[in-house]
């Protein structure tokens, strides 16, 4: 669980005032994903072969994750505004 909860890039990409919230959201996502895997995926794929169970799980996870590549964007930092604040 420590590997899932530790994200060294979080300090680089998240504002320092929001690190607690970002960490909580990350841990909630991991917890929901684990519960989803235990409750839903295992019951659906328990009677299938290992290969078919892997295919179904991979397709389902890819269909849930791929939209985030288009939703998440890098923040735009205006350098002129930052120089004025300094």
C-alpha positions as CSV (number, residue, x, y, z in Angstrom):
1,X,0.0,0.0,0.0
2,X,2.9,2.3,0.6
3,X,3.9,2.1,-3.1
4,X,0.4,3.2,-4.2
5,X,0.3,6.1,-1.6
6,X,3.8,7.5,-2.4
7,X,3.8,9.7,-5.5
8,X,7.0,11.8,-5.8
9,X,5.6,13.8,-8.7
10,X,2.7,15.1,-6.6
11,X,5.0,17.7,-5.0
12,X,5.9,19.0,-8.5
13,X,2.5,19.2,-10.0
14,X,0.2,20.1,-7.1
15,X,0.0,23.4,-5.4
16,X,1.5,23.2,-1.9
17,X,-1.8,24.3,-0.3
18,X,-3.6,21.4,-1.9
19,X,-1.1,18.5,-1.3
20,X,-3.3,17.0,1.4
21,X,-6.4,17.0,-0.8
22,X,-4.5,15.6,-3.7
23,X,-3.0,12.8,-1.6
24,X,-6.5,12.0,-0.2
25,X,-8.0,11.8,-3.7
26,X,-5.2,9.6,-4.9
27,X,-5.7,7.2,-1.9
28,X,-9.4,7.2,-2.4
29,X,-9.0,6.3,-6.1
30,X,-6.7,3.4,-5.1
31,X,-9.2,2.2,-2.5
32,X,-12.1,2.5,-4.9
33,X,-10.1,0.7,-7.6
34,X,-9.2,-2.2,-5.2
35,X,-12.9,-2.5,-4.1
36,X,-14.0,-2.5,-7.7
37,X,-11.5,-5.2,-8.6
38,X,-12.5,-7.4,-5.7
39,X,-16.2,-7.0,-5.9
40,X,-16.8,-6.7,-9.7
41,X,-13.9,-8.1,-11.7
42,X,-13.3,-11.2,-9.7
43,X,-16.9,-12.2,-9.7
44,X,-17.3,-11.7,-13.4
45,X,-14.0,-13.4,-14.4
46,X,-14.0,-16.2,-11.9
47,X,-15.3,-18.9,-14.3
48,X,-13.3,-17.8,-17.3
49,X,-9.8,-18.9,-18.3
50,X,-6.9,-16.7,-17.1
51,X,-6.3,-15.4,-20.6
52,X,-9.9,-14.3,-21.2
53,X,-10.1,-12.8,-17.7
54,X,-7.0,-10.8,-18.4
55,X,-8.4,-9.5,-21.7
56,X,-11.7,-8.4,-20.1
57,X,-9.9,-6.7,-17.3
58,X,-7.5,-4.9,-19.6
59,X,-10.2,-3.7,-21.9
60,X,-12.3,-2.4,-19.0
61,X,-9.5,-0.6,-17.4
62,X,-8.3,0.9,-20.6
63,X,-11.8,2.2,-21.4
64,X,-11.9,3.8,-18.0
65,X,-8.5,5.4,-18.1
66,X,-8.1,6.6,-21.7
67,X,-10.5,9.5,-21.4
68,X,-8.2,11.0,-18.7
69,X,-5.5,11.5,-21.3
70,X,-7.8,14.0,-23.0
71,X,-9.2,15.6,-19.8
72,X,-6.0,16.3,-17.9
73,X,-3.9,19.2,-19.2
74,X,-0.7,20.9,-18.1
75,X,-1.3,24.2,-16.3
76,X,-0.5,27.4,-18.3
77,X,1.8,29.6,-16.3
78,X,1.9,33.2,-17.3
79,X,5.5,34.3,-16.7
80,X,4.7,38.1,-16.8
81,X,2.3,37.7,-13.9
82,X,4.8,35.7,-11.9
83,X,7.5,38.3,-12.3
84,X,5.1,41.0,-11.1
85,X,4.2,39.0,-8.0
86,X,7.9,38.5,-7.1
